[in-house]
Amino acid sequence: MTVEQLIRALLEMPREAVVLYEGDAGYARVGGIDLQRNGNGVPDEVILSPDMSE
């Protein structure tokens, strides 16, 4: 999924909805977002980080 595809999908969701992602230990709230820049033809990557206050 690209950032553009993610944004389009999120724009269709209720604005007050909490964003979660599924991991090995269950679901976690998204607490941060970072950009990993790559080179040599490798696409950049967006990394979602969990909310560690849970």
C-alpha positions as CSV (number, residue, x, y, z in Angstrom):
1,M,0.0,0.0,0.0
2,T,1.3,3.4,-0.8
3,V,0.9,6.6,1.2
4,E,-1.6,7.9,-1.4
5,Q,-3.7,4.7,-1.1
6,L,-3.6,4.9,2.7
7,I,-4.7,8.5,2.7
8,R,-7.6,7.8,0.3
9,A,-8.7,4.9,2.5
10,L,-8.4,6.9,5.7
11,L,-10.4,9.8,4.2
12,E,-13.3,7.4,3.9
13,M,-13.3,6.6,7.6
14,P,-14.9,8.5,10.5
15,R,-12.6,11.3,11.7
16,E,-13.0,10.3,15.3
17,A,-12.0,6.7,14.8
18,V,-8.8,5.5,16.5
19,V,-6.1,4.1,14.2
20,L,-4.9,0.6,15.2
21,Y,-2.5,-1.8,13.6
22,E,-2.4,-5.6,14.1
23,G,0.8,-7.2,15.5
24,D,1.8,-10.5,17.0
25,A,0.5,-9.5,20.4
26,G,-2.8,-8.2,19.1
27,Y,-3.9,-4.7,18.3
28,A,-2.0,-1.5,19.2
29,R,-2.8,2.2,18.8
30,V,-0.6,4.0,16.3
31,G,1.4,6.5,18.3
32,G,3.8,7.9,15.7
33,I,4.9,7.9,12.1
34,D,8.4,8.1,10.6
35,L,9.8,8.2,7.1
36,Q,12.7,5.8,6.3
37,R,14.4,7.2,3.2
38,N,16.1,4.6,1.0
39,G,18.2,4.8,-2.1
40,N,19.4,2.7,-5.0
41,G,15.9,2.2,-6.5
42,V,14.4,1.0,-3.2
43,P,11.2,3.0,-2.3
44,D,11.1,5.1,0.8
45,E,9.1,3.5,3.6
46,V,6.6,4.9,6.2
47,I,6.9,3.3,9.6
48,L,4.0,3.3,12.1
49,S,5.1,3.1,15.7
50,P,2.9,1.9,18.6
51,D,1.5,4.1,21.3
52,M,3.7,3.0,24.2
53,S,1.4,4.5,26.9
54,E,-1.0,1.5,26.6
